[in-house]
Amino acid sequence: MLKIFSILFSSLLLISILYAGENFSEMSTQELISIMGYVKKDNLEKFKKELESRVVNMSEAEKKAYKKNLQKIK
């Protein structure tokens, strides 16, 4: 039951982020990493700039996830 709830919550979060669109500065670093590959082409440059500005402050786990998903946005 908990697994279903977490999947549902994650799906709703992703959908709301995709519709929220252009204000990436209000998202957490984990949220940005999770939507790599799903950002509309119109917003991709803003997204990349915001994400790249956060790399220096990322934890090791976030850097690992960032590097893993980096291929999705190129």
Helices and strands as residue ranges (DSSP letters): H 2-20, G 24-26, H 29-34, G 41-43, H 44-54, G 55-57, H 60-69, G 70-73
